[in-house]
Amino acid sequence: MTKILILKEIDLSLKDIKTFNFNDEIIRNKIKDLENMKKQINQNIHTLKLFTQTKEGIENMKAFINDDKVIGKWKLLGISRTLNEARLLKFIEDDFKINELYLMPNGKE
């Protein structure tokens, strides 16, 4: 029972716990998998840090995806707590500075 609780504590799935074998090779492989996940998470954090806030907006954005359906002028109607409130046009008071957004073809500024 203690081994199951330890595996649960380190967030293994029930499927993984059922089939987990406590031999050295499997433990080394699991450590390697977790280290790879950690590396991917660190890369994701690094990517997010590339977005730097400025007074004029966000600069250094990467990976623009051209989508003809969203090209054009967008107007902020308001900010709501829930999707249902937005549908009912029940917006909260805010001091959001961006009221319009223009999305240009191919990411042009």
KOLKOL-524862 format. One line per 4 residues: number of its first residue (from 1); their letters; for each residue x negated, y negated, z of N, C-alpha, C. Coordinates in Angstrom, 1 decimal, padded with zeros to 4 digits. Layout:
BEGIN
NUM> a> X,Y,Z,X,Y,Z,X,Y,Z | ...
***
This chain:
BEGIN
1> mtki> -000.8,001.2,000.0,000.0,000.0,000.0,-000.9,-001.3,000.0 | -002.0,-001.2,000.7,-002.9,-002.4,000.8,-003.4,-002.8,-000.6 | -003.8,-001.8,-001.4,-004.3,-002.1,-002.8,-003.2,-002.7,-003.6 | -002.0,-002.3,-003.5,-000.9,-002.9,-004.3,-000.7,-004.4,-003.9
5> lilk> -000.8,-004.6,-002.6,-000.6,-006.0,-002.1,-001.8,-006.9,-002.6 | -003.0,-006.3,-002.6,-004.1,-007.1,-003.1,-003.9,-007.4,-004.6 | -003.5,-006.4,-005.4,-003.3,-006.7,-006.8,-002.1,-007.7,-007.0 | -001.1,-007.6,-006.2,000.0,-008.6,-006.3,-000.5,-010.0,-005.9
9> eidl> -001.4,-010.1,-004.9,-002.0,-011.3,-004.5,-002.8,-012.0,-005.6 | -003.4,-011.2,-006.5,-004.2,-011.8,-007.6,-003.4,-011.9,-008.9 | -002.0,-011.9,-008.7,-001.1,-012.2,-009.8,-001.1,-011.2,-010.9 | -001.4,-009.9,-010.6,-001.3,-008.9,-011.7,000.2,-008.6,-011.9
13> slkd> 000.6,-008.3,-013.1,002.0,-007.9,-013.4,002.3,-006.5,-012.8 | 003.6,-006.2,-012.6,004.0,-004.9,-012.1,003.5,-003.8,-013.0 | 003.5,-004.1,-014.3,003.0,-003.1,-015.2,001.5,-002.8,-015.0 | 000.8,-003.9,-014.8,-000.7,-003.7,-014.6,-001.0,-003.0,-013.3
17> iktf> -000.1,-003.3,-012.3,-000.3,-002.7,-010.9,-000.1,-001.2,-011.0 | 001.0,-000.8,-011.7,001.3,000.6,-011.9,000.2,001.4,-012.5 | -000.5,000.8,-013.4,-001.5,001.6,-014.2,-002.9,001.2,-013.7 | -003.1,000.4,-012.7,-004.4,000.0,-012.3,-005.2,001.1,-011.7
21> nfnd> -006.4,001.3,-012.2,-007.3,002.3,-011.7,-008.5,001.6,-011.0 | -008.8,001.9,-009.8,-009.8,001.1,-009.1,-011.2,001.6,-009.4 | -011.5,001.9,-010.6,-012.9,002.3,-010.9,-013.7,001.0,-011.4 | -015.0,001.1,-011.3,-015.9,-000.1,-011.6,-015.7,-000.6,-013.0
25> eiir> -015.5,000.2,-014.0,-015.4,-000.3,-015.3,-014.1,-001.1,-015.5 | -013.0,-000.6,-015.0,-011.7,-001.3,-015.1,-011.8,-002.7,-014.3 | -012.4,-002.7,-013.2,-012.5,-003.9,-012.4,-013.4,-004.9,-013.2 | -014.5,-004.4,-013.8,-015.4,-005.3,-014.6,-014.6,-005.9,-015.8
29> nkik> -013.8,-005.0,-016.4,-013.0,-005.5,-017.6,-012.0,-006.5,-017.1 | -011.3,-006.3,-016.0,-010.3,-007.3,-015.5,-011.0,-008.6,-015.2 | -012.2,-008.5,-014.6,-012.9,-009.8,-014.3,-013.3,-010.5,-015.6 | -013.7,-009.7,-016.6,-014.0,-010.3,-017.9,-012.8,-011.0,-018.5
33> dlen> -011.6,-010.3,-018.4,-010.4,-010.9,-018.9,-010.0,-012.2,-018.2 | -010.2,-012.2,-016.9,-009.9,-013.4,-016.1,-010.8,-014.5,-016.4 | -012.1,-014.2,-016.6,-013.1,-015.2,-017.0,-012.8,-015.8,-018.4 | -012.3,-015.0,-019.3,-011.9,-015.5,-020.6,-010.7,-016.4,-020.5
37> mkkq> -009.8,-016.0,-019.7,-008.6,-016.9,-019.4,-009.0,-018.2,-018.8 | -010.0,-018.1,-017.9,-010.5,-019.4,-017.2,-011.2,-020.2,-018.3 | -011.9,-019.6,-019.2,-012.6,-020.4,-020.2,-011.6,-021.1,-021.1 | -010.5,-020.4,-021.5,-009.5,-021.0,-022.3,-008.8,-022.1,-021.6
41> inqn> -008.5,-021.9,-020.3,-007.8,-023.0,-019.5,-008.8,-024.2,-019.5 | -010.0,-024.0,-019.3,-011.0,-025.1,-019.2,-011.0,-025.9,-020.6 | -011.0,-025.1,-021.7,-010.9,-025.7,-023.0,-009.7,-026.6,-023.2 | -008.5,-026.0,-022.7,-007.3,-026.8,-022.8,-007.3,-028.1,-022.0
45> ihtl> -007.9,-028.0,-020.8,-008.1,-029.2,-020.0,-009.0,-030.2,-020.7 | -010.1,-029.7,-021.3,-010.9,-030.6,-022.0,-010.2,-031.3,-023.2 | -009.4,-030.5,-023.9,-008.6,-031.1,-025.0,-007.6,-032.2,-024.5 | -007.0,-031.9,-023.4,-006.0,-032.9,-022.8,-006.7,-034.1,-022.4
49> klft> -008.0,-034.0,-021.9,-008.7,-035.2,-021.5,-009.1,-036.0,-022.7 | -009.0,-035.5,-023.9,-009.3,-036.3,-025.1,-008.3,-037.4,-025.3 | -007.1,-037.2,-024.7,-006.1,-038.2,-024.7,-006.3,-039.3,-023.6 | -006.8,-040.5,-024.0,-007.0,-041.5,-023.0,-006.0,-042.6,-023.1
53> qtke> -005.5,-043.0,-022.0,-004.5,-044.0,-022.0,-005.1,-045.4,-022.1 | -004.5,-046.3,-022.9,-005.0,-047.7,-022.9,-003.7,-048.6,-022.9 | -004.0,-049.9,-022.7,-002.8,-050.8,-022.7,-002.0,-050.8,-024.0 | -002.7,-050.5,-025.1,-002.1,-050.5,-026.4,-001.4,-049.2,-026.7
57> gien> -001.6,-048.2,-025.9,-001.0,-046.9,-026.2,-002.0,-045.8,-026.0 | -001.9,-044.7,-026.7,-002.8,-043.6,-026.6,-003.8,-043.6,-027.8 | -005.1,-043.5,-027.4,-006.1,-043.4,-028.5,-006.7,-042.0,-028.4 | -007.5,-041.7,-029.5,-008.2,-040.5,-029.6,-007.3,-039.2,-029.6
61> mkaf> -006.1,-039.4,-030.2,-005.2,-038.2,-030.3,-005.8,-037.4,-031.5 | -005.7,-036.1,-031.3,-006.2,-035.1,-032.2,-005.1,-034.3,-032.8 | -005.4,-033.6,-033.9,-004.5,-032.6,-034.5,-003.1,-033.1,-034.9 | -003.1,-034.2,-035.7,-001.8,-034.7,-036.3,-001.3,-033.6,-037.2
65> indd> 000.0,-033.4,-037.1,000.7,-032.5,-038.0,001.8,-033.3,-038.7 | 001.6,-033.3,-040.1,002.5,-034.1,-040.9,003.9,-033.4,-041.0 | 004.9,-034.1,-040.6,006.3,-033.5,-040.7,007.2,-034.6,-041.3 | 007.7,-034.3,-042.5,008.5,-035.3,-043.2,009.8,-035.6,-042.5
69> kvig> 010.3,-034.7,-041.7,011.5,-034.9,-041.0,011.4,-036.0,-039.9 | 010.2,-036.3,-039.4,010.1,-037.3,-038.3,009.5,-038.6,-038.8 | 009.1,-038.7,-040.0,008.5,-039.9,-040.6,009.5,-041.0,-040.5 | 009.1,-042.2,-040.0,009.9,-043.3,-040.0,009.9,-044.0,-038.7
73> kwkl> 010.9,-044.9,-038.5,011.1,-045.7,-037.3,012.0,-045.0,-036.3 | 011.5,-044.9,-035.0,012.3,-044.3,-033.9,012.5,-045.4,-032.9 | 013.7,-045.4,-032.3,014.0,-046.4,-031.3,014.3,-045.7,-030.0 | 013.7,-046.2,-028.9,014.0,-045.6,-027.6,015.4,-046.1,-027.1
77> lgis> 016.3,-045.2,-026.9,017.6,-045.5,-026.4,017.6,-045.7,-024.9 | 016.8,-044.9,-024.2,016.7,-045.0,-022.8,016.1,-043.8,-022.2 | 016.0,-043.8,-020.9,015.4,-042.7,-020.2,016.4,-042.1,-019.3 | 016.6,-040.8,-019.3,017.6,-040.1,-018.5,017.0,-039.0,-017.7
81> rtln> 017.7,-038.6,-016.6,017.1,-037.5,-015.8,017.4,-036.1,-016.4 | 018.5,-036.0,-017.2,018.8,-034.7,-017.7,019.3,-034.9,-019.2 | 019.3,-033.9,-019.9,019.8,-033.9,-021.3,021.2,-034.3,-021.4 | 022.0,-033.8,-020.4,023.4,-034.1,-020.4,023.7,-035.6,-020.2
85> earl> 022.9,-036.2,-019.3,023.0,-037.6,-019.0,022.6,-038.4,-020.3 | 021.6,-037.9,-021.0,021.3,-038.6,-022.3,022.4,-038.5,-023.3 | 023.0,-037.4,-023.4,024.2,-037.2,-024.3,025.3,-038.2,-023.9 | 025.5,-038.4,-022.6,026.5,-039.3,-022.2,026.1,-040.8,-022.1
89> lkfi> 024.8,-041.0,-022.6,024.2,-042.4,-022.6,024.1,-043.0,-021.2 | 023.9,-042.1,-020.2,023.7,-042.6,-018.9,022.2,-042.7,-018.6 | 021.6,-043.9,-018.8,020.2,-044.1,-018.7,019.8,-044.8,-017.4 | 018.6,-044.5,-016.9,018.1,-045.1,-015.7,017.4,-046.4,-016.0
93> eddf> 017.4,-047.3,-015.0,016.7,-048.6,-015.2,015.2,-048.3,-015.3 | 014.5,-048.9,-016.3,013.1,-048.6,-016.4,012.4,-049.8,-017.0 | 011.0,-049.8,-016.9,010.2,-050.9,-017.5,009.3,-050.3,-018.6 | 009.8,-049.3,-019.3,009.1,-048.7,-020.3,008.8,-049.7,-021.4
97> kine> 007.5,-049.9,-021.8,007.1,-050.9,-022.7,007.3,-050.6,-024.2 | 007.4,-049.3,-024.5,007.5,-048.9,-025.9,009.0,-048.7,-026.2 | 009.5,-049.6,-027.0,010.9,-049.5,-027.4,011.1,-048.9,-028.8 | 010.1,-049.0,-029.6,010.1,-048.5,-031.0,008.8,-047.7,-031.3
101> lylm> 008.9,-046.7,-032.1,007.8,-045.9,-032.5,007.9,-045.7,-034.0 | 006.8,-045.9,-034.7,006.7,-045.7,-036.1,005.8,-044.5,-036.4 | 006.3,-043.5,-037.0,005.5,-042.3,-037.4,005.3,-042.4,-038.9 | 004.1,-042.5,-039.3,003.7,-042.8,-040.7,003.3,-041.5,-041.4
105> pngk> 003.5,-041.4,-042.7,003.0,-040.2,-043.4,001.5,-039.9,-043.2 | 001.2,-038.7,-043.0,-000.2,-038.2,-042.9,-000.9,-038.9,-041.7 | -000.2,-039.4,-040.7,-000.8,-040.0,-039.5,-001.4,-041.3,-039.7 | -001.1,-042.0,-040.8,-001.6,-043.4,-041.0,-001.2,-044.3,-039.9
109> e> -002.1,-045.3,-039.6,-001.8,-046.2,-038.5,-001.2,-047.4,-039.1
***
